[in-house]
Amino acid sequence: MEQSEYNKIRYSIQQQCGNKVKIQLDRGRNKVDVQEGIIQEAYPSVFTVLVSDDDVEHPDQLLSFSYTDVITKEIRMELV
């Protein structure tokens, strides 16, 4: 992994703070979880996404991911 690629991903996510994204999480063994949320904050090593569910039984969740997760394709994101 090159440092320039890491910095490019980090800068890109910082620019998208406050925007709605669709996230595909690779859970292993052919399990994929798809959620929509809003990028809240971008820190030096991680970023956070607030995932809200319309279902009353599932409260809002604040998920954190590393930029390496994006580079290694553990998660895939696209703007909604």
Sequence and secondary structure as in RCSB ss.txt:
>XXXX:A:sequence
MEQSEYNKIRYSIQQQCGNKVKIQLDRGRNKVDVQEGIIQEAYPSVFTVLVSDDDVEHPDQLLSFSYTDVITKEI
RMELV
>XXXX:A:secstr
  HHHHHHHHHHHHHTTT EEEEEEEEETTEEEEEEEEEEEE SSEEEEEE  SSTTS  EEEEEEHHHHHTTSE
EEEE 
